[in-house]
Amino acid sequence: MTGELVLGNAQLVLPDEVITGHVVLRDGKIAEIGAGASALAEVDCEGDFLSPGLVELHTDNLERHITPRPKVHWPHHAAIVAHDAELCGCGITTVFDAIRVGSIIENKRGDYRRYARPMADEILSMRQQGALKISHMLHLRAETCSETLIEELSEFGPEDRVGIVSLMDHTPGQRQFRDISKFEDYVRGKNGLSAEGFGEYVNYLYELRDRLGARHEEASVAAARRYGAVLASHDDTTREQVGVSAGHGIRVAEFPTTVEAAQACRDHGIAVIMGAPNLVRGGSHSGNVSALELADLGLLDILSSDYVPAALLLAAVQLGQHWGDMARGLATVTQAPARAAGLSDRGALESGQRADLIRFAIKGGVPALRSVYVQGNRVG
């Protein structure tokens, strides 16, 4: 953006309060914020909310576009553009695209082909070509229960500017899938395994975790340091698991599954991310702790859309209404995730920040997105 744009007559969602005012955007940044209407406003927001653009740290949405049905693989460039457009249409202006590293090749169960390095190259290429509306960064999901993790991690370096590395352990019987019947429903439903095939697969995963899990965890921690990335845990369940996470230098906990784990994160100064779909639905689809329960206990810091991009703004608004503090609710999807990911240039309506903004109204109790700005340019 070059030049100046004034947005007026808006409910400005500031870091700690909501006020009626106007915002001046200049050369891609927020230049001024003022209370009251502005006679110079070129855009009348008609009393709608004006918030920082949403910052998404963990979404599986790209994988859904790449594989829209089991065994159906969509052209990657088209999938990336469609993913970008969907997120933009949901008010997300910065996304950390989650890409799995760590594949299962020898034991062919499900769809665990290697894809991380070429997929990252395609995202970076599309970004370089200016094909994308919003800001895309990399989030490597390190599957410790896999065969090829160390080799795949070696294919990335500091030049890739990986933003987040998360430690994933989806071995059944613990963490997200303490209830192994939930894991069975998920795996058999997704991959069409028979009961006998599922049993063989579970035994293979146990053997794989026992043989390589510790080495893979150590390698993932080292890789995050080498990249300069934020390190995240995933599905911590016990205080002991959080203690291990803290020892690794983990700063963000994605989807802790119990109050015990979330409280331990708070005690260790680890930010807690919960799923927006969990909050919207009123509970976890895996039978784990409710996001709203953690919110009521003061143990929820950040929301992630996870598998439903449209849930992010909806959940933040619902949380703001529940708390009676819209600024606090919106902070869980703007300033809090930006700061947790080490981004100091966005996430707040403050002078000098990137002009990444969204305008929305609340109709029928849900947010209706009006417009999306990235670096001062209207993109949606």
C-alpha positions in Angstrom: 0.0 0.0 0.0 1.2 3.5 -0.8 -0.7 6.6 0.2 -3.3 7.0 3.0 -6.7 5.5 3.9 -8.9 6.6 6.8 -11.5 4.2 8.2 -14.0 5.9 10.5 -17.1 5.4 12.6 -15.9 2.1 13.8 -15.8 0.1 17.1 -12.1 -0.2 17.4 -10.9 -3.4 19.1 -7.8 -2.2 21.0 -5.6 -4.4 23.1 -7.6 -3.7 26.3 -10.8 -2.0 25.3 -13.3 -1.2 22.5 -13.8 2.4 21.6 -15.6 4.4 18.9 -13.0 5.9 16.7 -11.1 6.0 13.4 -7.8 4.6 12.0 -5.4 6.1 9.6 -3.5 3.6 7.4 -0.4 4.9 5.6 2.2 3.0 3.5 1.0 -0.4 4.7 1.0 0.4 8.4 -1.3 1.9 11.1 -0.3 5.5 11.2 -2.8 7.0 13.7 -5.7 5.9 15.9 -8.2 8.4 17.2 -11.3 8.4 19.3 -14.5 9.8 17.8 -15.6 10.1 14.2 -13.3 11.6 11.6 -14.5 14.1 9.0 -11.7 12.9 6.7 -12.8 9.2 6.7 -12.9 7.7 3.3 -14.6 4.5 4.5 -17.5 4.8 6.9 -17.6 1.6 8.9 -21.1 2.3 10.0 -20.5 1.3 13.6 -19.0 -2.1 12.7 -16.1 -3.6 14.7 -12.6 -2.9 13.3 -10.1 -5.4 14.7 -6.5 -6.6 13.9 -6.5 -9.4 11.3 -6.6 -12.9 12.8 -3.4 -14.8 13.4 -3.7 -18.6 13.0 -0.9 -20.7 14.4 -2.2 -24.2 13.7 -4.5 -25.3 10.9 -4.9 -28.5 9.0 -6.9 -26.7 6.3 -4.3 -26.9 3.6 -4.2 -30.7 3.8 -7.9 -30.8 3.4 -7.6 -28.9 0.1 -4.7 -31.1 -1.1 -6.7 -34.3 -0.3 -10.4 -33.3 -0.5 -11.4 -37.0 -0.4 -9.5 -40.2 0.6 -7.0 -41.1 -2.2 -7.9 -37.9 -4.1 -4.9 -35.6 -4.6 -5.7 -32.1 -5.9 -3.1 -30.0 -7.9 -1.0 -28.3 -5.2 -0.8 -24.8 -6.6 -4.6 -24.7 -7.0 -5.0 -26.1 -3.5 -2.7 -23.4 -2.0 -4.6 -20.6 -3.7 -8.0 -22.0 -2.6 -6.7 -22.4 1.0 -5.4 -18.9 1.0 -8.7 -17.5 -0.3 -10.7 -19.4 2.3 -8.6 -18.2 5.2 -8.8 -14.6 3.9 -12.6 -15.0 3.7 -12.6 -15.9 7.3 -10.6 -12.8 8.5 -7.3 -14.6 8.9 -4.5 -12.4 7.7 -1.5 -14.4 9.0 -1.3 -18.2 8.9 1.3 -20.7 9.9 0.6 -23.5 7.5 0.9 -26.8 9.3 2.9 -29.4 7.3 3.6 -32.9 8.6 7.2 -34.0 8.7 7.7 -37.7 9.5 6.2 -40.3 7.3 5.4 -44.0 7.5 6.6 -45.8 4.4 7.6 -49.4 5.2 4.2 -50.2 6.8 1.7 -48.8 4.4 -1.3 -47.8 6.4 -3.4 -44.8 5.6 -1.8 -41.9 3.6 1.5 -41.0 5.2 3.6 -40.3 2.2 6.5 -37.8 2.3 5.4 -34.4 1.1 6.8 -31.7 3.5 9.8 -30.3 1.5 8.1 -30.0 -1.9 4.9 -28.6 -0.3 7.0 -26.0 1.6 8.7 -25.1 -1.7 5.4 -24.6 -3.4 4.0 -22.4 -0.6 7.2 -20.3 -0.6 7.1 -20.0 -4.4 3.5 -18.9 -4.5 4.2 -16.4 -1.8 7.2 -15.1 -3.8 5.1 -14.7 -6.9 2.5 -12.6 -5.1 -0.2 -15.2 -5.7 -1.5 -15.1 -2.1 -3.7 -12.6 -0.4 -2.5 -13.1 3.2 0.8 -13.8 5.0 1.9 -17.4 5.0 4.5 -18.9 7.3 5.6 -22.5 7.9 4.7 -24.7 10.9 6.3 -28.1 10.8 4.4 -30.8 12.7 7.0 -33.2 13.8 5.5 -36.7 14.0 7.7 -38.5 16.4 5.9 -41.8 15.8 7.1 -42.1 12.2 10.0 -43.6 10.2 11.5 -40.7 8.3 11.4 -37.7 10.7 15.1 -37.0 11.1 15.7 -37.2 7.4 12.8 -34.9 6.6 13.9 -32.4 9.3 17.3 -32.2 7.7 15.8 -30.9 4.5 14.9 -27.6 6.2 17.2 -24.8 7.4 17.2 -21.3 8.8 16.7 -19.9 5.2 13.2 -21.4 5.2 12.2 -19.2 8.1 10.2 -21.9 9.8 8.1 -20.2 12.4 6.9 -23.1 14.6 7.9 -26.7 15.2 5.4 -28.8 17.1 6.1 -32.1 18.8 3.4 -34.6 17.8 2.9 -38.0 19.2 -0.2 -39.6 18.0 0.5 -43.1 19.4 -2.8 -44.5 20.5 -3.6 -44.9 24.2 -2.2 -41.6 25.4 -2.5 -37.8 24.8 -5.2 -37.0 22.3 -6.2 -40.6 21.9 -6.2 -41.9 25.5 -9.5 -43.4 24.6 -8.3 -45.8 22.0 -11.8 -46.3 20.6 -11.7 -42.6 19.5 -8.5 -43.4 17.6 -10.1 -46.5 16.1 -13.1 -44.4 14.9 -10.8 -41.8 13.4 -8.3 -44.2 11.6 -10.8 -46.7 10.4 -13.2 -44.0 9.2 -10.5 -42.1 7.4 -8.6 -45.0 5.9 -11.1 -47.8 5.6 -9.2 -50.3 7.7 -10.7 -53.6 8.9 -10.8 -54.4 12.6 -7.9 -56.8 12.0 -5.9 -54.3 10.0 -6.5 -51.6 12.7 -5.0 -54.0 15.4 -1.9 -54.6 13.2 -1.5 -50.9 12.7 -1.7 -50.1 16.4 0.9 -52.7 17.2 3.2 -51.3 14.5 2.8 -47.8 16.0 3.8 -49.1 19.5 6.9 -50.7 18.1 7.8 -47.6 16.1 7.4 -45.3 19.1 9.5 -47.6 21.3 12.2 -47.8 18.7 12.5 -44.3 17.5 10.3 -42.0 19.6 13.1 -40.6 21.9 15.5 -40.0 19.1 12.9 -38.2 17.1 11.9 -36.0 20.0 15.5 -35.0 20.6 16.0 -34.3 16.9 12.9 -32.2 16.7 14.0 -30.0 19.6 17.4 -29.5 18.0 15.9 -28.8 14.6 13.7 -26.0 16.1 16.8 -24.4 17.6 18.6 -24.6 14.3 15.7 -23.0 12.4 15.2 -20.3 15.0 11.6 -21.5 15.4 9.2 -21.4 18.3 8.8 -24.9 19.8 5.3 -26.1 20.6 4.0 -29.2 22.4 0.8 -31.0 21.3 -1.9 -32.7 23.4 0.0 -32.7 26.7 -2.2 -34.6 29.2 -0.2 -34.8 32.5 1.8 -32.5 34.6 4.8 -34.7 34.0 4.5 -34.3 30.2 4.3 -30.6 30.6 7.4 -30.7 32.7 9.2 -32.4 29.9 7.9 -29.8 27.5 9.2 -27.0 29.7 12.6 -28.7 29.8 12.7 -28.6 26.0 12.1 -24.9 26.1 8.6 -25.2 24.7 6.7 -21.8 24.7 3.3 -22.9 23.4 1.1 -25.8 24.2 -1.4 -26.8 21.5 -4.6 -28.4 22.8 -3.7 -29.7 26.3 -6.2 -32.4 26.9 -6.8 -31.9 30.7 -7.2 -29.2 33.3 -4.1 -30.7 35.0 -2.0 -30.1 31.9 -3.3 -26.6 31.3 -2.6 -25.6 34.8 0.9 -27.0 34.6 1.4 -25.0 31.4 0.4 -21.8 33.3 2.8 -22.7 36.1 5.6 -23.0 33.6 4.7 -19.9 31.7 3.7 -21.8 28.6 0.9 -20.3 26.5 -2.2 -22.5 26.0 -3.8 -22.9 22.6 -7.3 -24.4 22.4 -9.4 -25.3 19.4 -12.0 -22.8 18.2 -14.2 -25.7 17.1 -14.0 -27.1 20.6 -15.4 -23.8 22.0 -18.1 -23.4 19.3 -19.3 -27.0 19.6 -19.2 -26.9 23.4 -16.6 -29.7 23.8 -13.8 -31.7 22.2 -14.5 -34.2 19.4 -12.0 -36.5 21.0 -13.6 -36.4 24.5 -10.9 -34.2 26.0 -11.2 -31.0 28.1 -13.6 -28.3 27.1 -12.1 -25.1 25.8 -14.8 -23.1 27.6 -13.9 -24.8 30.9 -10.3 -23.7 30.5 -11.5 -20.2 29.6 -13.5 -20.0 32.8 -10.5 -21.1 34.8 -8.3 -18.5 33.2 -6.2 -21.1 31.5 -6.9 -20.3 27.8 -4.6 -17.8 26.0 -5.0 -18.5 22.3 -7.6 -20.0 19.9 -6.8 -21.9 16.8 -9.2 -22.7 14.0 -7.6 -26.2 13.8 -9.9 -27.9 11.2 -12.6 -25.2 10.7 -11.2 -21.8 9.5 -14.6 -20.0 10.0 -14.6 -21.1 13.6 -11.7 -18.7 14.6 -13.6 -15.3 14.5 -16.8 -16.9 15.7 -15.2 -18.5 18.7 -13.3 -15.2 19.6 -16.6 -13.3 19.4 -18.4 -15.9 21.5 -15.6 -15.8 24.0 -15.7 -12.0 24.2 -19.5 -12.2 24.8 -19.0 -14.9 27.4 -16.4 -12.9 29.2 -18.2 -9.6 28.7 -15.0 -8.2 27.2 -14.8 -8.2 23.4 -11.2 -6.9 23.5 -10.1 -9.8 25.6 -11.9 -12.3 23.4 -10.4 -10.9 20.1 -6.9 -10.8 21.7 -7.0 -14.7 21.8 -6.9 -14.6 17.9 -4.8 -11.5 17.3 -2.2 -10.2 19.8 -1.8 -13.3 21.9 -0.9 -15.7 18.9 1.2 -13.1 17.2 3.3 -12.6 20.3 3.5 -16.3 21.1 4.9 -16.8 17.6 7.5 -14.0 18.0 5.7 -11.6 15.7 5.9 -8.1 17.1 4.8 -6.2 14.0 1.1 -7.3 14.0 -1.8 -8.4 16.1 -2.8 -5.1 17.7 -4.5 -1.8 16.7 -1.5 0.3 17.5 0.5 2.9 15.6 3.4 1.4 13.7 1.8 -2.1 13.4 1.1 -3.7 10.0 -2.2 -2.5 8.6 -3.7 -6.0 8.7 -7.3 -5.3 9.7 -10.8 -6.8 9.5 -14.2 -5.2 9.7 -17.2 -7.2 10.9 -20.6 -6.7 12.3 -22.5 -9.1 14.7 -25.7 -10.3 13.2 -27.9 -12.9 14.9 -25.2 -13.4 17.5 -22.5 -14.3 15.0 -19.8 -12.2 13.2 -20.5 -11.2 9.6 -17.2 -10.2 7.9 -17.4 -7.0 5.9 -13.8 -6.5 4.7 -10.2 -7.6 5.1 -7.1 -5.5 4.7 -3.5 -6.8 4.5 -0.8 -4.1 4.7 -3.5 -1.5 4.0 -4.8 -3.2 0.8 -8.3 -4.5 0.8 -8.1 -8.2 -0.2 -11.5 -9.4 0.9 
